[in-house]
Amino acid sequence: MAKNNLTTVTEFILMGFTDRPKLEVPLFVVFLSFYLVTLLGNMGMVVLIQADVKLHTPMYFFLCHLSLLDACYSSVITPQILATLATGKTAISYSCCAAQFFFFTICASTECFLLAVMAYDRYVAISNSLLYTVVMNPRICWSLVAGAYVCGMSGAILRTTCTFTLSFCDNNQINFFFCDLPPLLKLTCSDTINIEIVIVFFGNFVILVNALVILISYLLIIKAILRMKSSGGRAKTFSTCVSHLTAVTLLFGTLIFMYLRSSSGKSLEEDKVVSVFYTVVIPMLNPLIYSLRNKDVKAAFKNITRRFQVSQSM
């Protein structure tokens, strides 16, 4: 009888990070700075790859899409964080919450698949260097990227449909900074057992399958490197994988910590910190990871800068 009197939720209230008003302005400045650096770094990487012919290779083709994903990923979450910090708490409609959840899931899932594709690309480049451009031709590259997007979108449709067919009643306060799965499930008044099994299974499937592909690719890469006679050649070859391996470790490490650990040991404040790391910090770091020790990117940047200076002086 009590359930019949429950009010269906039409909007949610995002409670944000902190209930300390003094921290809101400093946090706003920090997240705004992170967001601007993320957009500048990732879109700058896209422009650089498109503008320099020497970067028109399979590796940089995939990196271009990774940068686009990171820019979109951050844009789905960070503006909402800034709005919440500016107002203390933010009302978000049911449909906007579903849309944010959907696009966040697309970006996260597609990035996992894309990193697995990039691991395979590194394996082909190292184990079959003479035929690398033949094997990883434009048609194959586009097919792999399209596959990553299709898999990411399919998963997002499934997870969003399962989550938002649940009933949300009375309590509409999400003690989080965006519409993520764990805090949403805490608000539902439906029986979530079967739905949770489907959602959690698919989420774990995406993480574990892509992690397995990456692991196998790197085992084969190590095997190929060990066959090389020159120690200098081995070090130089493995150095081409360091940036990708760093990006994989950061993303998959935080996702596994966030979603695959036991729920009994979870802390909401801990989840907020971890979520900030993979939704805000990692998209900002990726352009730096792929450019700081990359001679090709540095050379392309110098060429673009030189061209700009010449055009300005004319």
Phi, psi and chi 1 to 4 in degrees:
 res  aa     phi    psi   chi1   chi2   chi3   chi4
   1 MET       -  -38.1 -167.4   71.3  178.7      -
   2 ALA   -63.9  -34.2      -      -      -      -
   3 LYS   -66.0  -29.0  -77.6 -167.7  174.4 -176.9
   4 ASN   -67.1  -23.6  -65.8  -28.0      -      -
   5 ASN   -91.6    0.0  -64.5  -35.2      -      -
   6 LEU   -72.3  141.3  -67.6  173.9      -      -
   7 THR   -92.3  130.3  -56.1      -      -      -
   8 THR   -73.7  134.6  -58.1      -      -      -
   9 VAL   -74.9  131.7  167.8      -      -      -
  10 THR  -111.1  -13.7   57.4      -      -      -
  11 GLU  -151.6  160.0   68.4  173.4   14.4      -
  12 PHE  -117.4  155.2  -64.6  100.0      -      -
  13 ILE  -112.4  115.2  -54.3  -63.7      -      -
  14 LEU   -84.2  119.3  -65.8  169.4      -      -
  15 MET   -82.4  -15.6  -57.6  -52.6  -69.6      -
  16 GLY    79.9 -152.8      -      -      -      -
  17 PHE   -89.1  -48.6  -73.4  102.1      -      -
  18 THR  -139.0  152.9  179.3      -      -      -
  19 ASP  -101.5   15.5   52.3    1.7      -      -
  20 ARG  -102.1  106.1  -60.1  176.8 -173.1  175.1
  21 PRO   -56.9  -31.1  -23.7   33.6      -      -
  22 LYS   -64.8  -24.0  -69.6 -178.4  179.8  179.7
  23 LEU   -87.3  -12.7  -66.3  177.4      -      -
  24 GLU   -66.2  -42.9  -72.1  173.9   -3.5      -
  25 VAL   -67.2  -49.6  172.4      -      -      -
  26 PRO   -58.4  -41.2  -23.7   33.5      -      -
  27 LEU   -66.1  -37.7  -75.6  172.9      -      -
  28 PHE   -59.8  -45.7 -178.4   89.6      -      -
  29 VAL   -63.4  -42.8  172.6      -      -      -
  30 VAL   -62.4  -49.0  168.4      -      -      -
  31 PHE   -70.7  -33.2  -79.3  105.5      -      -
  32 LEU   -64.9  -42.1  179.3   60.0      -      -
  33 SER   -62.8  -45.0  -58.0      -      -      -
  34 PHE   -58.1  -44.2  -78.9    2.0      -      -
  35 TYR   -65.2  -44.3 -175.2   49.8      -      -
  36 LEU   -64.9  -41.2  -66.7  176.1      -      -
  37 VAL   -64.6  -39.5  171.2      -      -      -
  38 THR   -61.7  -49.0  -60.1      -      -      -
  39 LEU   -64.4  -45.2  -70.4 -177.4      -      -
  40 LEU   -62.9  -46.0 -177.2   64.0      -      -
  41 GLY   -65.9  -47.9      -      -      -      -
  42 ASN   -73.4  -44.0  -76.6  -69.4      -      -
  43 MET   -70.9  -31.3  -63.5  -44.1  -63.5      -
  44 GLY   -63.0  -40.3      -      -      -      -
  45 MET   -63.4  -41.8 -176.2   68.4   77.2      -
  46 VAL   -61.2  -48.1  171.3      -      -      -
  47 VAL   -62.3  -42.6  170.6      -      -      -
  48 LEU   -61.3  -45.3 -159.5   62.6      -      -
  49 ILE   -65.6  -40.4  -68.9  169.2      -      -
  50 GLN   -70.4  -33.1  -65.5  -59.7  -43.9      -
  51 ALA   -82.6  -27.6      -      -      -      -
  52 ASP  -103.7  119.3 -164.4  -67.9      -      -
  53 VAL   -61.8  -32.3  179.5      -      -      -
  54 LYS   -65.4  -19.2  -68.8 -179.9 -178.9  177.7
  55 LEU   -95.2    7.9  -61.3 -176.6      -      -
  56 HIS   -85.7   64.3  -69.1 -178.6      -      -
  57 THR  -124.1  163.6   63.8      -      -      -
  58 PRO   -54.1  -43.4  -28.7   35.9      -      -
  59 MET   -58.8  -45.5 -176.7  178.7   81.2      -
  60 TYR   -77.9  -24.0  -68.7  106.6      -      -
  61 PHE   -61.7  -46.8  172.4   77.5      -      -
  62 PHE   -67.6  -38.6  -63.9  130.3      -      -
  63 LEU   -63.8  -35.3  179.4   56.3      -      -
  64 CYS   -60.1  -44.2 -178.3      -      -      -
  65 HIS   -70.2  -34.1  -76.8  -86.0      -      -
  66 LEU   -62.9  -41.6 -178.3   68.2      -      -
  67 SER   -65.3  -40.6  -64.6      -      -      -
  68 LEU   -61.3  -43.6  -78.5  172.3      -      -
  69 LEU   -62.3  -43.2  -86.4  174.2      -      -
  70 ASP   -63.9  -39.2  -80.5  -26.1      -      -
  71 ALA   -64.6  -42.5      -      -      -      -
  72 CYS   -68.1  -43.0  -66.9      -      -      -
  73 TYR   -53.6  -51.7 -161.3  179.0      -      -
  74 SER   -66.3  -36.1 -173.8      -      -      -
  75 SER   -72.0  -21.7  -64.3      -      -      -
  76 VAL   -73.6  -33.7  169.9      -      -      -
  77 ILE  -104.3  -49.7  -56.1  -62.1      -      -
  78 THR   -62.8  -42.5  -47.7      -      -      -
  79 PRO   -57.3  -34.5  -28.1   37.0      -      -
  80 GLN   -67.6  -39.1 -174.8   70.0   66.1      -
  81 ILE   -61.6  -45.4  -64.3  174.6      -      -
  82 LEU   -62.9  -40.9  -65.0  173.0      -      -
  83 ALA   -64.8  -40.6      -      -      -      -
  84 THR   -66.2  -41.5  -55.0      -      -      -
  85 LEU   -68.2  -33.2  -71.8  169.3      -      -
  86 ALA   -71.7  -32.4      -      -      -      -
  87 THR  -109.3   -6.1   59.1      -      -      -
  88 GLY    92.0  -44.9      -      -      -      -
  89 LYS  -155.9  154.5   58.1 -177.9  179.8 -179.7
  90 THR  -129.1  131.5  -57.1      -      -      -
  91 ALA   -83.7  133.7      -      -      -      -
  92 ILE  -131.8  130.4 -177.2  170.6      -      -
  93 SER   -66.6  160.8   68.6      -      -      -
  94 TYR   -57.3  -45.5 -176.1   90.3      -      -
  95 SER   -68.4  -37.9   57.8      -      -      -
  96 CYS   -68.0  -36.4  -74.0      -      -      -
  97 CYS   -64.1  -43.5 -174.5      -      -      -
  98 ALA   -63.3  -40.8      -      -      -      -
  99 ALA   -64.8  -43.4      -      -      -      -
 100 GLN   -62.5  -43.6 -174.7 -174.9   55.4      -
 101 PHE   -60.8  -43.0 -178.5   84.3      -      -
 102 PHE   -62.7  -51.5  175.3   70.0      -      -
 103 PHE   -70.1  -34.8  -73.3  111.2      -      -
 104 PHE   -61.3  -43.5  157.7   71.8      -      -
 105 THR   -67.5  -38.8  -52.3      -      -      -
 106 ILE   -58.2  -50.4  -75.7  179.4      -      -
 107 CYS   -62.8  -45.8  -67.8      -      -      -
 108 ALA   -65.4  -46.9      -      -      -      -
 109 SER   -66.9  -45.1  -60.6      -      -      -
 110 THR   -62.8  -38.1  -55.5      -      -      -
 111 GLU   -63.7  -37.9 -173.9  153.9  -26.5      -
 112 CYS   -61.4  -47.1  -72.4      -      -      -
 113 PHE   -64.6  -39.4  -75.6  107.1      -      -
 114 LEU   -66.5  -38.7 -171.6   58.6      -      -
 115 LEU   -65.1  -34.1  -74.4  171.0      -      -
 116 ALA   -66.8  -41.2      -      -      -      -
 117 VAL   -61.0  -42.1  166.9      -      -      -
 118 MET   -66.0  -32.8  -68.3  172.1   77.9      -
 119 ALA   -66.2  -41.9      -      -      -      -
 120 TYR   -63.4  -40.4  171.7   72.0      -      -
 121 ASP   -59.7  -42.9  169.3   71.1      -      -
 122 ARG   -64.8  -37.0  -70.9  -64.0   81.4 -146.3
 123 TYR   -63.1  -46.1  160.5   65.8      -      -
 124 VAL   -63.6  -42.0  174.6      -      -      -
 125 ALA   -62.6  -35.5      -      -      -      -
 126 ILE   -88.2  -41.3  -70.1  169.5      -      -
 127 SER   -82.9  -22.9   66.2      -      -      -
 128 ASN  -140.4   56.4 -157.6   -2.3      -      -
 129 SER   -61.5  -34.3   56.8      -      -      -
 130 LEU   -67.6  -32.1  -65.5  176.5      -      -
 131 LEU  -107.3   15.5  -64.5  175.1      -      -
 132 TYR   -56.0  -51.0  173.1   54.0      -      -
 133 THR   -70.7  -22.0   53.8      -      -      -
 134 VAL   -76.7  -45.9  176.1      -      -      -
 135 VAL   -66.7  -48.3  175.7      -      -      -
 136 MET   -95.6   60.1  -60.4  -60.8  -70.2      -
 137 ASN   -76.6  167.0   59.0   65.0      -      -
 138 PRO   -54.3  -38.4  -29.4   36.0      -      -
 139 ARG   -63.6  -43.3 -175.3  177.2   63.4   83.0
 140 ILE   -65.5  -42.7  -65.8  -64.0      -      -
 141 CYS   -60.9  -47.0  -70.3      -      -      -
 142 TRP   -64.5  -36.9  -86.2  110.7      -      -
 143 SER   -64.9  -42.2  -62.1      -      -      -
 144 LEU   -65.7  -42.5  -71.0  169.5      -      -
 145 VAL   -66.8  -42.9  166.0      -      -      -
 146 ALA   -61.9  -40.0      -      -      -      -
 147 GLY   -60.8  -40.9      -      -      -      -
 148 ALA   -62.4  -44.0      -      -      -      -
 149 TYR   -66.7  -41.7  -78.6  110.8      -      -
 150 VAL   -64.0  -44.8  167.9      -      -      -
 151 CYS   -63.1  -42.3  -69.4      -      -      -
 152 GLY   -63.7  -42.0      -      -      -      -
 153 MET   -70.3  -39.4 -174.7  170.2  -71.4      -
 154 SER   -61.3  -43.9  -58.7      -      -      -
 155 GLY   -64.8  -39.8      -      -      -      -
 156 ALA   -64.5  -40.2      -      -      -      -
 157 ILE   -63.0  -44.9  -68.4  169.9      -      -
 158 LEU   -62.6  -50.4  174.8   65.5      -      -
 159 ARG   -66.3  -40.2  -77.3  167.1   64.0   88.1
 160 THR   -68.5  -42.3  -54.6      -      -      -
 161 THR   -62.0  -46.4  -57.5      -      -      -
 162 CYS   -62.6  -41.8  -72.0      -      -      -
 163 THR   -70.7  -44.6  -57.5      -      -      -
 164 PHE   -94.4   10.0  -73.6   88.6      -      -
 165 THR   -92.3   -7.3   50.1      -      -      -
 166 LEU   -72.4  157.9  -62.5  169.5      -      -
 167 SER   -94.5  133.7  -61.6      -      -      -
 168 PHE  -115.6  120.0  -63.2   93.0      -      -
 169 CYS  -126.6  143.8  -46.9      -      -      -
 170 ASP    59.7  -83.1  -71.4  -16.5      -      -
 171 ASN   -70.8  119.5 -176.4   14.4      -      -
 172 ASN  -121.1   14.6   68.1  -21.7      -      -
 173 GLN   -92.1  112.8  -65.9 -170.4  -14.8      -
 174 ILE   -92.1  112.7  -59.1  176.2      -      -
 175 ASN   -81.4   64.4 -169.1    6.2      -      -
 176 PHE  -158.3  177.6 -142.8   63.6      -      -
 177 PHE  -106.3   -2.9   55.9   92.4      -      -
 178 PHE  -156.2  172.7   72.3  100.2      -      -
 179 CYS   -80.8   87.3  -66.2      -      -      -
 180 ASP  -105.1  163.3 -162.6   10.5      -      -
 181 LEU   -63.3  -53.4 -178.3   63.0      -      -
 182 PRO   -55.6  -48.4  -26.5   36.3      -      -
 183 PRO   -67.9  -29.7   18.7  -29.3      -      -
 184 LEU   -67.7  -41.4  -79.3  170.0      -      -
 185 LEU   -64.0  -27.1  -70.6  178.6      -      -
 186 LYS   -70.2  -20.2  -70.0  179.2 -179.1  178.3
 187 LEU   -94.2  -14.1  -59.8 -176.4      -      -
 188 THR   -71.5  147.3 -176.9      -      -      -
 189 CYS  -108.4   13.3   51.2      -      -      -
 190 SER   -92.2  167.2  -55.9      -      -      -
 191 ASP   -77.8  111.8 -179.0    7.1      -      -
 192 THR   -98.9    1.3   63.8      -      -      -
 193 ILE   -57.2  -54.3  -62.7  -61.2      -      -
 194 ASN   -66.1  -41.8  -67.2  -30.0      -      -
 195 ILE   -64.7  -43.3  -65.2  -67.7      -      -
 196 GLU   -60.7  -38.8  -82.3 -167.1   65.0      -
 197 ILE   -60.4  -45.0  -70.1  172.0      -      -
 198 VAL   -64.2  -48.5  173.3      -      -      -
 199 ILE   -64.6  -48.5  -65.0  171.6      -      -
 200 VAL   -66.6  -39.4  171.2      -      -      -
 201 PHE   -60.3  -47.3  172.1   79.4      -      -
 202 PHE   -66.3  -42.8 -178.5   77.9      -      -
 203 GLY   -59.6  -45.9      -      -      -      -
 204 ASN   -65.7  -36.5  -67.0   -8.5      -      -
 205 PHE   -61.0  -46.0  175.9   80.6      -      -
 206 VAL   -60.6  -47.3  168.7      -      -      -
 207 ILE   -65.1  -49.0  -65.7  171.2      -      -
 208 LEU   -71.7  -40.0  -67.1  174.4      -      -
 209 VAL   -64.6  -45.5  164.6      -      -      -
 210 ASN   -67.8  -38.2  -75.3  -66.6      -      -
 211 ALA   -62.1  -37.0      -      -      -      -
 212 LEU   -67.5  -42.6 -176.0   61.8      -      -
 213 VAL   -60.8  -43.5  170.3      -      -      -
 214 ILE   -65.0  -43.0  -68.0  167.0      -      -
 215 LEU   -61.9  -46.0  178.4   62.0      -      -
 216 ILE   -63.6  -41.8  -68.5  171.4      -      -
 217 SER   -60.0  -42.7  -64.2      -      -      -
 218 TYR   -74.6  -29.8  -88.6   99.3      -      -
 219 LEU   -65.0  -40.5  -72.8  174.4      -      -
 220 LEU   -69.4  -35.1  -66.8  172.6      -      -
 221 ILE   -63.8  -46.5  -73.9  169.6      -      -
 222 ILE   -60.9  -40.9  -68.8  168.9      -      -
 223 LYS   -61.4  -42.7 -176.4  179.1  177.4 -178.1
 224 ALA   -67.0  -38.3      -      -      -      -
 225 ILE   -67.5  -40.1  -70.7  173.2      -      -
 226 LEU   -65.1  -22.2  -69.5  175.8      -      -
 227 ARG   -75.8  -16.9  -72.6  176.2  179.1  170.8
 228 MET   -70.5  139.7  -64.1  177.8 -179.3      -
 229 LYS   -79.4  -34.3  -64.8  177.8 -179.6  179.3
 230 SER   -87.3  127.9  166.9      -      -      -
 231 SER   -67.4  -34.4   58.1      -      -      -
 232 GLY   -64.7  -39.8      -      -      -      -
 233 GLY   -65.4  -37.9      -      -      -      -
 234 ARG   -63.3  -44.9  -73.2 -162.5  -68.5  -94.7
 235 ALA   -65.4  -42.4      -      -      -      -
 236 LYS   -65.1  -41.1 -174.3  177.9  178.6 -179.5
 237 THR   -66.0  -45.7  -57.7      -      -      -
 238 PHE   -66.5  -28.2 -171.0   74.2      -      -
 239 SER   -63.1  -24.3   68.2      -      -      -
 240 THR   -71.5  -13.3   62.9      -      -      -
 241 CYS  -100.8  -10.7  -57.6      -      -      -
 242 VAL   -60.7  -44.3  170.6      -      -      -
 243 SER   -61.7  -46.8  -62.8      -      -      -
 244 HIS   -64.4  -42.8  175.9  -99.8      -      -
 245 LEU   -62.8  -37.9 -161.0   53.8      -      -
 246 THR   -64.0  -46.3  -56.0      -      -      -
 247 ALA   -62.3  -41.4      -      -      -      -
 248 VAL   -63.2  -46.3  165.0      -      -      -
 249 THR   -61.4  -43.2  -57.3      -      -      -
 250 LEU   -63.9  -49.9  -72.6  173.4      -      -
 251 LEU   -70.5  -53.0 -179.4   63.7      -      -
 252 PHE   -68.9  -32.5  -80.5   84.3      -      -
 253 GLY   -61.4  -45.5      -      -      -      -
 254 THR   -72.1  -37.7   50.7      -      -      -
 255 LEU   -65.3  -42.3  -72.6  177.7      -      -
 256 ILE   -64.8  -42.4  -71.6  169.3      -      -
 257 PHE   -63.2  -37.5 -177.8   80.7      -      -
 258 MET   -76.3  -44.8 -178.4   72.1 -179.4      -
 259 TYR  -111.1  -17.1  -65.8  107.7      -      -
 260 LEU  -106.2   -6.3  -61.6 -170.9      -      -
 261 ARG   -83.1  162.9   77.5 -171.5 -163.9  -83.9
 262 SER   -61.2  135.7  170.9      -      -      -
 263 SER   -68.7  -21.2   57.3      -      -      -
 264 SER   -66.8  -27.9   59.5      -      -      -
 265 GLY   -98.1   10.0      -      -      -      -
 266 LYS   -81.9  142.6  -76.2 -171.7  175.9 -177.8
 267 SER  -121.1  135.4  156.6      -      -      -
 268 LEU   -62.3  -42.2 -171.8   59.0      -      -
 269 GLU   -65.1  -37.6  -63.6  -53.7  -46.5      -
 270 GLU   -65.0  -41.9 -165.0  175.8   68.8      -
 271 ASP   -61.5  -38.1  -77.6   -5.8      -      -
 272 LYS   -62.6  -44.5  -73.2 -178.3 -178.0 -179.6
 273 VAL   -64.1  -45.5  173.3      -      -      -
 274 VAL   -64.3  -40.5  175.4      -      -      -
 275 SER   -64.4  -39.5  -65.7      -      -      -
 276 VAL   -60.2  -38.7  166.1      -      -      -
 277 PHE   -63.6  -46.1 -168.2   72.9      -      -
 278 TYR   -89.4  -14.1   74.4   80.6      -      -
 279 THR   -98.2  -24.1   57.9      -      -      -
 280 VAL  -119.4  -50.0  178.3      -      -      -
 281 VAL   -74.2  -47.2  178.0      -      -      -
 282 ILE   -61.9  -46.2  -70.8  177.1      -      -
 283 PRO   -58.4  -28.7  -26.6   35.9      -      -
 284 MET   -75.7  -36.0  179.0 -173.3   68.3      -
 285 LEU   -77.7  -30.8  -69.1  178.2      -      -
 286 ASN   -54.9  -45.7  -84.0  -16.8      -      -
 287 PRO   -61.1  -35.4  -21.5   32.4      -      -
 288 LEU   -68.4  -41.5  -61.3  174.9      -      -
 289 ILE   -60.5  -40.7  -69.4  169.0      -      -
 290 TYR   -87.1   -4.8  -80.7   97.7      -      -
 291 SER  -118.2  -30.2   61.2      -      -      -
 292 LEU   -60.2  -40.5  -73.8  178.9      -      -
 293 ARG  -111.7   20.1  -62.3 -176.6   63.0 -174.4
 294 ASN  -105.9  109.8 -169.5  -48.5      -      -
 295 LYS   -65.1  -36.5  -67.7  179.3 -179.0  178.6
 296 ASP   -63.5  -45.0  -66.3  -24.9      -      -
 297 VAL   -66.7  -41.9  172.0      -      -      -
 298 LYS   -62.3  -42.5  -72.8  179.4  179.7  178.7
 299 ALA   -65.2  -40.0      -      -      -      -
 300 ALA   -65.0  -40.0      -      -      -      -
 301 PHE   -63.7  -41.7 -179.0   74.2      -      -
 302 LYS   -64.2  -39.5  -73.4  177.7 -178.2  177.7
 303 ASN   -64.9  -43.6  -71.7  -23.4      -      -
 304 ILE   -65.1  -42.6  -64.8  -65.3      -      -
 305 THR   -62.8  -42.4  -54.8      -      -      -
 306 ARG   -63.6  -43.4 -162.8  177.6  -62.5  116.2
 307 ARG   -60.9  -41.9  -84.5 -169.5 -123.1  165.9
 308 PHE   -64.2  -42.4  178.9   76.1      -      -
 309 GLN   -64.7  -40.1  -71.0  172.4  -16.2      -
 310 VAL   -64.4  -43.6  169.6      -      -      -
 311 SER   -65.6  -32.9   64.4      -      -      -
 312 GLN   -72.3  -32.5  -70.2  -68.2  101.2      -
 313 SER   -80.3  -15.8   61.9      -      -      -
 314 MET   -79.4      -  -69.0  176.2   67.1      -
